[in-house]
Each structure stands twice: as C-alpha cells, then as structure tokens.
C-alpha cells in the first residue's frame, strides 16, 4: 500500500484488502456505462460520441450517467480502496489535476491507453497529466488552455488597442488596468480569494507547479510561484481586483460589465457569450507572461478532464476501440462539440476543421477557436502529482493576507508548512 492510498484508507475507515483481486458485476455485453458530470458539456459530448460509434457498431450502446465530480471521486476512492468494483462503470471522466491520485494509489485499476492509442495526436501537456511509469492512461478530452478575455470598448476608451495586448507581461497589464480604471471606472478583473485559478495559470505558464516530481513541495524556492503571488498582490494593492465570493458573483462581475478582463480557461467562453448585447465588445489575447522568470511563456491551462477505462470492465477492448475510433480519430466529431458545447478538444488534428477556423463576430471577427487550439499545443507540461488539492488549499488560505499587502516570503513559508503537514 503506498502512502497516499494509506492516507485515503484512514480517512474513509476502510482498507486496501482485496485490491488486485477486483471483482466486476456482469452487465450487458453491448452496453458501455460511463460516469461523467455537467449536462451542458461533458454529457452531451459523450452522448454524441456514443451515437457516432453505435451508428457503425449497432451492437454497442451507451449508458451515460450524470454524476457530480465529487461523487465520482468519492465512489472511485471508496470502492477501489475496498477492492470492490461492483457497480463501477466501464469508463469514467476524471479532472486532470486529480488523475495522479488514482493512478499512483490504485495501480492496475485503469487500462493503459497508450498501449493502443497514439498519444502524439494530443496536446502533450494533457498526455503528461495521465502518464505514470511510462504509460498514459487517459484519452485526453477538453482543454483548459487559458487566454485573456477583455472588453475592447473599455480599453479603447483608455487609449489601448488589440496590438497593445499582444506579447505583454503581467506588469504591463497592470499598467493598462490602472489606466482603464482611471479613465473608465472599471476594475481590471475579479477574483474569489478561495480560488487560486489565476495563480496556477501564471505559474504553469513557466512549466512550474506546486510540487516537485509530483510529490515534494515546491513552494519556498519556486520563483514562478513567488512572481505569480507578487503580480497578484500588485493588482490587488492597486485596486484592480474586484473581490467576489462564489461562482455566481464571479460570472456576474463580467457578464454585467463591471470588470474589464477575464484571464481564464477557454471553457469560460460560453458564459462570456451569454450576453448577446455585448457582441463585438469582447476580444481575446494570449495570457501575459511573468516578468523575469526562466521559461516564462504566454501559454497555460486551468481545468480540463479526460476519459479513463476501468480495468475491471468486462468490455475493455470495446471501450478502448470506441475511444480510439471517435475520440482519437473523428475530426468531424470535434467540430460538432466545439459548436454545440464550446468544447476545445485536445486532439491536435481537430484544428484543421472548419469550425476551428471560423471567425466569431462576438469577438470582433477574430478566429478565437483557432487561436486557442494553437495555444494549447504550446502549454508547458507539469506533474500535478498526488497532493495538488492540498497545495491549492494551502495557497488559497494565504491569498487574503497577500491581497492586503502581507509579506510574500512569510506567506510562502506558511504555505509550505501547511502543505507538509497535510501530506504526512
């Protein structure tokens, strides 16, 4: 039993007895059961993929279950720890930064898809997130590739155009944000201090993460993390950050026109476009890069998930063939889920499809999808490891203090201490 599985075992009051002797419930030979969340995004995408496969493989049907991400994680953890796979699905969706928890804690529980599918077809950072001991276990799905969404009308009032947002640093964005606030009254961006999404986008853009080699805390001497927190503090101290609480307040801050910019993953596009009266007022630029940090780029990621096949499934060959045929081979499928769900997939060949090349009037006629798909191929890979949730919680605990001008070196020490205590 490895360290993390042992910790899960203590938390859930169960043991690892039986792992490696997993049992599976018999199901219909023609039905593949899938667990995933979000009836507006993941579920319709998988449903469409299943229908495409069934068209040419009529003996195969799909049972796509809407289960919350938290419930999926809990069910998998509980049953795999107990060595019981009765009721587990054939395929499951797992968020990328949580994947290594399962792969390292439950070796043998998932099918190594790189044995059957060419992983060079996908964005490398997505493949890396699910690679363990030389094999990759996921079929990469949606990208959380980041961009800087901004109100071009507000920036124009402050004397800035699209060219002024290309190839800039966070310090330069702070200067632009200061001018925008002075001339329009709008703060630069909004942020819930219980969410470190902007921090991780800044940090990952340099190829750094909260953990070193996926397990050792990488906090105190992490130059990229320190620079990210410094940039955040500068924005907060300059009055450019609208502090909000919760998802509704967050989305409302930009759909209502309160703030001038939204640095976020591409999946936020649908929410931004939910206000048709703002069509033509928005643009998207590459993320700013960190000043003075080795490996700094304009490319990063926030969020994203991928598909896994349970080794306990009675239909692993069928499940793998389905993923290989549709998710790793059907470019037209990716055009459909881009148009219908706003899902930017990780299959690199999808970029050649018509939907990705189309311009978007909402964003001033820019080829937004093509830009995002180009950026995703340049996102630095990081090793999320098994303790990313603990690291994120430790950072989030310090964000209010940092926003109020607290000493960043002291905050890094506190983050490091909390993280090390959590992973003992």
C-alpha positions as CSV (number, residue, x, y, z in Angstrom):
1,X,0.0,0.0,0.0
2,X,1.5,3.4,-1.0
3,X,1.5,6.4,1.2
4,X,-1.4,8.2,-0.4
5,X,-3.6,5.1,-0.6
6,X,-2.9,4.5,3.1
7,X,-4.0,8.0,3.9
8,X,-7.2,7.6,2.0
9,X,-7.8,4.3,3.8
10,X,-7.5,6.0,7.2
11,X,-9.8,8.8,6.1
12,X,-12.5,6.5,4.7
13,X,-12.3,3.9,7.5
14,X,-11.5,1.1,5.2
15,X,-8.6,-0.9,4.0
16,X,-6.9,-1.9,0.7
17,X,-7.6,-5.6,1.3
18,X,-8.7,-7.1,-2.0
19,X,-7.1,-4.6,-4.3
20,X,-5.5,-6.6,-7.1
21,X,-8.3,-9.2,-6.7
22,X,-11.1,-6.9,-8.0
23,X,-14.4,-8.3,-8.9
24,X,-16.8,-6.9,-11.5
25,X,-20.5,-7.0,-12.0
26,X,-21.7,-8.6,-15.2
27,X,-23.5,-6.2,-17.5
28,X,-25.0,-6.4,-21.0
29,X,-22.3,-7.3,-23.5
30,X,-23.5,-4.5,-25.7
31,X,-23.7,-1.7,-23.2
32,X,-20.9,0.6,-22.0
33,X,-21.6,2.5,-18.8
34,X,-20.0,6.0,-18.5
35,X,-19.7,8.3,-15.4
36,X,-19.3,12.0,-16.0
37,X,-20.7,15.3,-14.9
38,X,-22.2,18.5,-16.4
39,X,-25.4,18.0,-18.5
40,X,-24.4,21.0,-20.7
41,X,-20.9,20.0,-21.5
42,X,-19.4,16.6,-20.9
43,X,-22.6,14.5,-21.0
44,X,-23.8,15.7,-24.4
45,X,-20.3,15.4,-25.8
46,X,-20.1,11.8,-24.7
47,X,-23.6,11.1,-25.8
48,X,-22.8,12.4,-29.3
49,X,-19.6,10.3,-29.4
50,X,-21.6,7.2,-28.4
51,X,-24.2,7.8,-31.1
52,X,-21.4,8.1,-33.7
53,X,-19.9,4.8,-32.6
54,X,-23.2,3.0,-32.4
55,X,-24.0,4.0,-36.0
56,X,-21.2,1.8,-37.3
57,X,-21.3,-0.7,-34.3
58,X,-25.0,-1.3,-33.7
59,X,-24.4,-3.9,-31.1
60,X,-22.8,-1.3,-28.8
61,X,-24.9,1.1,-26.8
62,X,-24.0,3.6,-24.1
63,X,-25.4,4.4,-20.7
64,X,-24.1,7.9,-19.8
65,X,-24.7,8.7,-16.2
66,X,-24.8,12.3,-14.8
67,X,-22.8,12.1,-11.5
68,X,-21.2,15.0,-9.9
69,X,-17.4,15.2,-9.9
70,X,-17.2,15.0,-6.1
71,X,-19.4,11.9,-6.1
72,X,-17.3,10.3,-8.8
73,X,-14.1,10.8,-6.9
74,X,-15.7,9.5,-3.6
75,X,-17.2,6.4,-5.3
76,X,-14.0,5.5,-7.0
77,X,-11.9,6.1,-3.9
78,X,-14.2,4.1,-1.6
79,X,-14.7,1.1,-3.9
80,X,-11.1,0.8,-5.1
81,X,-9.8,1.1,-1.5
82,X,-12.2,-1.7,-0.5
83,X,-11.3,-3.8,-3.6
84,X,-14.9,-3.9,-4.8
85,X,-15.8,-2.9,-8.3
86,X,-19.5,-3.9,-8.3
87,X,-21.4,-1.1,-9.9
88,X,-18.3,0.8,-11.2
89,X,-18.6,2.0,-14.8
90,X,-16.7,0.9,-17.9
91,X,-15.4,4.5,-18.5
92,X,-15.1,7.5,-16.2
93,X,-14.2,11.2,-16.5
94,X,-11.5,12.4,-14.1
95,X,-10.2,16.0,-13.9
96,X,-6.6,16.2,-15.0
97,X,-5.1,17.6,-11.7
98,X,-6.7,14.7,-9.8
99,X,-5.6,11.9,-12.1
100,X,-2.3,11.0,-10.4
101,X,-4.0,10.4,-7.1
102,X,-5.9,7.4,-8.7
103,X,-3.1,6.2,-10.9
104,X,-0.5,6.1,-8.2
105,X,-2.7,4.9,-5.4
106,X,-4.5,2.2,-7.4
107,X,-2.0,0.6,-9.8
108,X,-3.8,-1.7,-12.2
109,X,-7.2,-0.2,-11.7
110,X,-7.1,1.6,-15.1
111,X,-6.3,0.4,-18.6
112,X,-3.1,1.9,-20.1
113,X,-4.5,3.5,-23.3
114,X,-1.1,4.4,-24.7
115,X,-0.7,0.6,-25.5
116,X,-3.5,1.0,-28.1
117,X,-3.8,4.7,-29.0
118,X,-1.1,7.1,-30.4
119,X,-0.8,9.7,-27.8
120,X,1.3,12.0,-30.0
121,X,-2.1,13.0,-31.6
122,X,-2.9,15.0,-28.5
123,X,-1.6,18.1,-26.7
124,X,1.5,16.9,-24.8
125,X,0.6,18.6,-21.5
126,X,-2.7,16.7,-21.4
127,X,-1.0,13.4,-22.1
128,X,1.6,14.1,-19.4
129,X,-1.1,14.6,-16.8
130,X,-2.2,11.0,-17.0
131,X,1.3,9.4,-17.6
132,X,2.6,7.1,-14.9
133,X,5.6,4.8,-15.0
134,X,6.0,5.4,-18.7
135,X,2.4,4.7,-19.8
136,X,-0.5,7.1,-20.4
137,X,-3.9,6.1,-19.0
138,X,-6.3,8.7,-20.3
139,X,-7.9,9.7,-23.6
140,X,-7.4,13.5,-23.3
141,X,-10.6,15.4,-23.7
142,X,-11.3,19.1,-23.2
143,X,-8.5,21.7,-22.8
144,X,-8.4,24.4,-20.2
145,X,-6.0,26.4,-22.3
146,X,-6.0,29.9,-21.0
147,X,-6.5,33.3,-22.6
148,X,-7.1,36.9,-21.6
149,X,-10.7,37.8,-22.5
150,X,-11.1,41.6,-22.4
151,X,-13.5,44.4,-23.1
152,X,-12.1,46.1,-26.2
153,X,-14.5,49.1,-25.7
154,X,-13.2,49.8,-22.2
155,X,-9.6,49.6,-23.4
156,X,-10.2,51.8,-26.3
157,X,-11.6,54.4,-24.0
158,X,-8.3,54.3,-22.2
159,X,-6.3,54.6,-25.4
160,X,-5.4,50.9,-26.0
161,X,-6.0,48.6,-29.0
162,X,-5.6,44.9,-29.7
163,X,-1.8,45.3,-30.5
164,X,-1.2,46.6,-27.0
165,X,-2.4,43.3,-25.5
166,X,-0.1,41.0,-27.5
167,X,3.2,39.8,-26.1
168,X,2.9,41.7,-22.8
169,X,3.9,40.9,-19.2
170,X,1.7,40.9,-16.2
171,X,3.3,44.2,-15.1
172,X,2.4,45.7,-18.4
173,X,-1.2,44.5,-17.9
174,X,-1.2,46.2,-14.5
175,X,-0.2,49.5,-16.2
176,X,-3.0,49.1,-18.7
177,X,-5.5,48.1,-16.0
178,X,-4.5,51.2,-13.9
179,X,-5.2,53.5,-16.9
180,X,-8.5,51.7,-17.7
181,X,-9.7,52.1,-14.1
182,X,-8.7,55.8,-14.0
183,X,-10.4,56.6,-17.3
184,X,-13.5,54.3,-17.2
185,X,-14.0,53.4,-13.6
186,X,-13.9,49.7,-14.3
187,X,-11.6,47.4,-12.3
188,X,-9.3,45.1,-14.3
189,X,-10.6,41.7,-13.1
190,X,-12.5,39.9,-10.4
191,X,-11.3,37.1,-8.2
192,X,-12.6,34.9,-5.4
193,X,-9.7,34.6,-2.9
194,X,-10.9,31.0,-2.3
195,X,-9.8,30.1,-5.8
196,X,-6.2,30.1,-7.0
197,X,-7.0,29.6,-10.6
198,X,-5.2,32.8,-11.8
199,X,-2.1,31.9,-9.7
200,X,-1.9,28.4,-11.2
201,X,-2.2,29.8,-14.7
202,X,0.6,32.2,-14.1
203,X,2.8,29.5,-12.5
204,X,2.2,26.8,-15.1
205,X,3.0,29.2,-17.9
206,X,6.6,28.7,-16.9
207,X,6.5,24.9,-16.5
208,X,6.4,25.1,-12.7
209,X,4.0,23.6,-10.3
210,X,3.3,23.4,-6.5
211,X,5.0,20.0,-6.4
212,X,8.4,18.8,-7.5
213,X,8.4,15.4,-9.1
214,X,4.8,15.1,-8.2
215,X,5.3,14.6,-4.5
216,X,7.8,17.0,-2.9
217,X,6.5,20.5,-2.0
218,X,7.9,23.1,-4.4
219,X,6.9,26.3,-2.6
220,X,9.6,28.3,-0.9
221,X,12.2,28.3,-3.7
222,X,9.6,28.3,-6.5
223,X,10.5,31.6,-8.4
224,X,7.4,31.2,-10.6
225,X,5.0,30.9,-7.7
226,X,6.6,33.9,-5.9
227,X,6.4,36.0,-9.1
228,X,2.7,35.0,-9.5
229,X,1.8,36.0,-6.0
230,X,3.7,39.3,-6.4
231,X,1.8,40.1,-9.6
232,X,-1.5,39.3,-7.8
233,X,-0.5,41.5,-4.9
234,X,0.4,44.4,-7.2
235,X,-3.0,44.2,-8.8
236,X,-4.9,43.9,-5.5
237,X,-2.9,46.7,-3.9
238,X,-3.6,48.9,-7.0
239,X,-7.3,48.4,-6.5
240,X,-7.6,46.5,-9.8
241,X,-9.1,43.3,-8.4
242,X,-12.8,43.1,-7.5
243,X,-13.0,40.7,-4.7
244,X,-16.1,38.4,-5.0
245,X,-17.4,35.3,-3.4
246,X,-18.7,32.2,-5.3
247,X,-19.2,31.3,-8.9
248,X,-22.4,33.4,-9.4
249,X,-20.7,36.6,-8.2
250,X,-17.7,35.8,-10.3
251,X,-19.5,35.3,-13.6
252,X,-21.8,38.2,-12.8
253,X,-18.8,40.5,-12.4
254,X,-18.1,40.3,-16.1
255,X,-21.4,39.4,-17.7
256,X,-22.7,42.6,-16.1
257,X,-19.8,44.7,-17.5
258,X,-18.3,45.5,-14.2
259,X,-14.7,44.4,-14.9
260,X,-12.5,44.9,-18.0
261,X,-10.8,41.5,-18.3
262,X,-11.1,37.8,-17.5
263,X,-7.9,35.7,-17.5
264,X,-9.4,32.2,-17.7
265,X,-9.6,28.8,-19.4
266,X,-11.3,28.6,-22.8
267,X,-14.3,26.9,-21.2
268,X,-15.5,30.3,-19.9
269,X,-16.3,31.4,-23.5
270,X,-19.9,30.2,-23.3
271,X,-20.5,32.3,-20.2
272,X,-19.0,35.4,-21.7
273,X,-21.1,34.9,-24.8
274,X,-24.3,34.5,-22.8
275,X,-24.9,38.3,-23.1
276,X,-25.7,38.9,-26.8
277,X,-25.9,42.6,-26.3
278,X,-22.1,42.6,-25.6
279,X,-21.3,41.1,-29.0
280,X,-18.4,42.9,-30.7
281,X,-17.2,44.4,-27.4
282,X,-15.0,41.4,-26.4
283,X,-11.6,40.2,-27.7
284,X,-9.2,37.5,-26.6
285,X,-5.4,37.9,-26.3
286,X,-2.7,35.5,-25.2
287,X,-2.1,35.5,-21.4
288,X,0.5,37.9,-20.2
289,X,3.8,36.2,-19.2
290,X,5.6,36.6,-15.9
291,X,8.5,39.1,-15.7
292,X,12.0,37.8,-15.1
293,X,11.2,34.1,-14.6
294,X,13.0,31.4,-16.6
295,X,10.8,29.6,-19.0
296,X,8.1,32.3,-19.0
297,X,5.5,31.9,-21.8
298,X,2.1,33.2,-22.7
299,X,0.6,29.7,-22.6
300,X,-1.1,28.0,-19.7
301,X,-4.1,25.9,-18.5
302,X,-6.8,25.9,-15.9
303,X,-9.0,22.9,-15.6
304,X,-9.8,20.2,-18.2
305,X,-10.6,16.5,-17.8
306,X,-10.0,13.2,-19.6
307,X,-11.6,9.7,-20.1
308,X,-10.4,6.5,-18.4
309,X,-11.3,2.9,-18.9
310,X,-11.6,0.8,-15.7
311,X,-9.6,-2.4,-15.8
312,X,-12.5,-4.2,-14.0
313,X,-14.8,-3.6,-17.0
314,X,-15.9,-6.7,-18.9
315,X,-15.7,-4.7,-22.1
316,X,-12.3,-3.1,-22.0
317,X,-11.5,-3.9,-25.7
318,X,-14.8,-2.4,-26.8
319,X,-14.3,0.7,-24.7
320,X,-10.7,1.2,-25.9
321,X,-11.9,0.8,-29.6
322,X,-14.6,3.3,-29.0
323,X,-12.2,5.9,-27.6
324,X,-9.7,5.2,-30.4
325,X,-12.3,5.4,-33.2
326,X,-14.2,8.5,-32.1
327,X,-12.2,10.5,-29.6
328,X,-8.8,9.8,-31.2
329,X,-9.8,9.7,-34.8
330,X,-13.0,11.6,-35.7
331,X,-12.1,15.2,-36.5
332,X,-15.7,16.0,-37.5
333,X,-16.9,15.0,-34.1
334,X,-14.7,17.7,-32.5
335,X,-16.2,20.3,-34.8
336,X,-19.6,19.4,-33.5
337,X,-18.8,19.6,-29.8
338,X,-17.0,22.9,-30.4
339,X,-20.0,24.4,-32.0
340,X,-22.6,22.8,-29.7
341,X,-20.8,22.8,-26.3
342,X,-17.9,25.2,-26.8
343,X,-15.5,22.2,-26.1
344,X,-12.0,22.7,-27.3
345,X,-10.7,19.2,-27.5
346,X,-7.1,18.1,-27.2
347,X,-6.8,16.3,-30.5
348,X,-4.4,18.4,-32.5
349,X,-5.8,17.4,-35.9
350,X,-9.1,18.9,-34.9
351,X,-7.5,22.3,-35.5
352,X,-7.8,21.7,-39.3
353,X,-11.6,21.5,-39.2
354,X,-13.9,24.3,-40.5
355,X,-15.4,25.1,-37.0
356,X,-11.9,25.8,-35.6
357,X,-11.1,28.1,-38.5
358,X,-14.3,30.1,-38.3
359,X,-14.2,33.7,-37.1
360,X,-16.5,34.8,-34.3
361,X,-18.5,38.0,-34.6
362,X,-18.9,38.2,-30.8
363,X,-15.2,38.6,-30.6
364,X,-14.9,41.2,-33.4
365,X,-14.4,38.6,-36.1
366,X,-11.4,37.0,-34.6
367,X,-10.6,33.3,-35.2
368,X,-10.9,32.6,-31.5
369,X,-11.1,28.8,-31.6
370,X,-8.1,28.6,-33.9
371,X,-6.1,30.8,-31.6
372,X,-7.0,28.7,-28.5
373,X,-6.2,25.5,-30.3
374,X,-2.8,26.9,-31.4
375,X,-2.0,28.0,-27.8
376,X,-2.9,24.6,-26.3
377,X,-0.1,22.9,-28.3
378,X,2.3,25.2,-26.5
379,X,1.2,24.8,-22.9
380,X,4.1,23.7,-20.7
381,X,3.6,20.2,-19.1
382,X,3.7,19.9,-15.4
383,X,3.5,17.0,-13.0
384,X,0.3,17.5,-10.9
385,X,1.2,14.7,-8.6
386,X,-1.0,13.4,-5.8
387,X,-1.2,16.4,-3.5
388,X,-2.3,19.2,-5.7
389,X,-5.6,19.7,-3.8
390,X,-3.7,20.1,-0.6
391,X,-1.3,22.5,-2.2
392,X,-4.1,24.6,-3.6
393,X,-5.8,24.8,-0.3
394,X,-2.7,26.0,1.4
395,X,-2.2,28.7,-1.2
396,X,-5.8,29.8,-1.0
397,X,-5.5,30.2,2.7
398,X,-2.9,32.9,2.2
399,X,-4.5,34.8,-0.7
400,X,-6.5,37.3,1.5
401,X,-3.3,38.2,3.5
402,X,-1.3,38.6,0.3
403,X,-4.0,40.8,-1.2
404,X,-3.9,43.0,1.8
405,X,-0.1,43.6,1.5
406,X,1.2,40.8,3.6
407,X,4.8,39.6,3.3
408,X,5.0,37.1,0.5
409,X,8.1,35.3,1.8
410,X,6.3,34.7,5.1
411,X,3.2,33.5,3.1
412,X,5.3,31.0,1.2
413,X,6.7,29.7,4.4
414,X,3.2,29.3,5.8
415,X,2.0,27.6,2.6
416,X,5.0,25.2,2.7
417,X,4.3,24.4,6.4
418,X,0.6,23.7,5.8
419,X,1.3,21.5,2.8
420,X,3.9,19.4,4.5
421,X,1.6,18.9,7.5
422,X,-1.2,17.8,5.2
423,X,0.8,15.2,3.3
424,X,2.4,13.5,6.3
